[in-house]
Amino acid sequence: MKVGRRRGRIDRMTEKKAIEIERSGDPDKIRWACRKLKASRKRYKILRVHDWDVEKARQIAFEVSPSIIVQNLSGD
């Protein structure tokens, strides 16, 4: 999938879900992951990050697209 000038692949896709895992905690990489999710046509867009990055990722995800669900890595 192409977002801007860069290409990227979603980490996990099912029939209705697109799941992207971002482990670094870097805001730019979280934003890039959110853009990839936004470009996917799946109904459920899920971003998984470390526990200590969940709040930061929620703020960034809401700026990019309010439909992105942010979870910790265990899926809670």
Number of C-alpha atoms within 10 A of each C-alpha: 12 12 13 9 5 8 9 12 13 15 12 11 15 9 8 10 16 22 21 22 19 22 13 12 15 13 13 11 13 25 18 19 22 27 19 21 28 19 13 18 11 16 12 18 23 22 26 23 25 16 12 10 20 18 13 15 26 19 13 18 25 14 12 16 14 12 14 23 17 26 20 17 15 9 10 8
